[in-house]
Amino acid sequence: MAVPRIENTLFGLAFMTLVLAGMLAGPCEGELERFEHPTKADGSLSFLVVGDWGRRGGYNQSAVAIQMGVVGEKLDIDFIVSTGDNFYDDGLTGIDDPAFDESFSKIYTADSLQKQWYSVLGNHDYRGDVLAQLNPILVKLDSRWLCLRSFILNADIVEFFFVDTTPFAEKYFTEPEDHVYDWRGVLPRKNYLSNLLKDVDLALRESRAKWKIVVGHHTIKSAGHHGNTDEVVTQLLPILEANGVDLYINGHDHCLQQISTSDSSIQFLTSGGGSKAWRGDISWLNPEELKFYYDGQGFMSVQMTETRVDIAFYDILGNILHKWGASKALYSIINENSHVY
Ligand SMILES: *[C@@H]1O[C@H](CO)[C@@H](O)[C@H](O)[C@H]1NC(C)=O
């Protein structure tokens, strides 16, 4: 009979449409987790950035922490960003590793630092039980802790894109030396990286925030010991350039620095001075681009409004070593990726 056949076909088509719609619109496997952080009542936001820190207070970690407390109070900070290498030398051994308490909870004790921390993983964190730092159970030990591989933080005037950069670096896979990396959740690496790049690209393209900040552990442009991270330069940087990112903030090199190049509108900021520093090897060909470099310990502050960003770098005595700021018109038409409402 003809009628049931048509019904079957229609049902089949409707079913296929539902399946396809589900595949296209449903939560993709790799989609980045999103968090929200409100601005202050006046619409402004301030936060500190520290990286490469967890050494049980050693190598001036405690001195940096004390000044973070002082500056955090003064700027009335909303949260803290960690650029990774949270626990030395080999991440956490598990969720019960006392290093979590000894290198984090017992170090950053100032009132002003009792705020949310947003952290990424560094290469040293991958040398331990990588899942431990990502385990939400740590929140029960210290409610400030939040560490994910890659995620998005929306703070109204600014959107942050935290990117897991360690898996980009080929050498950890091909020349691990005597280190053992915990690649659970990363393999197969090719898929992991292509999904991550796709997710970051899509999230950046869809972002309506006035400012876009990308945070990763590894350098894109650095005059420090490690220099530029080639794989991140070739694979991630073009996506950041294409989507009008304002700041790229990283650690990895144990220093404080700012690089601005004429071929990019992104400011490259390193805050990796949370503990061991003074490596002593600095090289950048163009002194015009290297706006600031400090080989010692310290941290960075960021203050933002809808139209203005101001950063500062501090040493372990709280001295301001360097300042930089920029403004953006309320309705920007300069950048094709800006949204005008
Ligand atoms: C601690 O900081 C001071 C002042 O910058 C510096 O002279 C000293 O070498 C640092 N100590 C270590 C172990 O890096």
The ligand as an SDF file (V2000), in Angstrom:
LIG
                    3D

 14 14  0  0  0  0  0  0  0  0999 V2000
   65.0270   36.2920   46.2180 C   0  0  0  0  0  0  0  0  0  0  0  0
   64.8400   37.6260   45.7700 O   0  0  0  0  0  0  0  0  0  0  0  0
   65.9490   38.4910   45.9520 C   0  0  0  0  0  0  0  0  0  0  0  0
   65.5300   39.8800   45.5160 C   0  0  0  0  0  0  0  0  0  0  0  0
   65.1240   39.8870   44.1750 O   0  0  0  0  0  0  0  0  0  0  0  0
   67.1510   37.9640   45.1770 C   0  0  0  0  0  0  0  0  0  0  0  0
   68.2660   38.7730   45.3970 O   0  0  0  0  0  0  0  0  0  0  0  0
   67.4290   36.5260   45.5970 C   0  0  0  0  0  0  0  0  0  0  0  0
   68.4630   35.9950   44.7740 O   0  0  0  0  0  0  0  0  0  0  0  0
   66.1800   35.6680   45.4490 C   0  0  0  0  0  0  0  0  0  0  0  0
   66.4220   34.3180   45.9160 N   0  0  0  0  0  0  0  0  0  0  0  0
   66.3280   33.2650   45.1190 C   0  0  0  0  0  0  0  0  0  0  0  0
   66.6070   31.9410   45.7430 C   0  0  0  0  0  0  0  0  0  0  0  0
   66.0390   33.3170   43.9470 O   0  0  0  0  0  0  0  0  0  0  0  0
  1  2  1  0
  1 10  1  0
  2  3  1  0
  3  4  1  0
  3  6  1  0
  4  5  1  0
  6  7  1  0
  6  8  1  0
  8  9  1  0
  8 10  1  0
 10 11  1  0
 11 12  1  0
 12 13  1  0
 12 14  2  0
M  END
$$$$
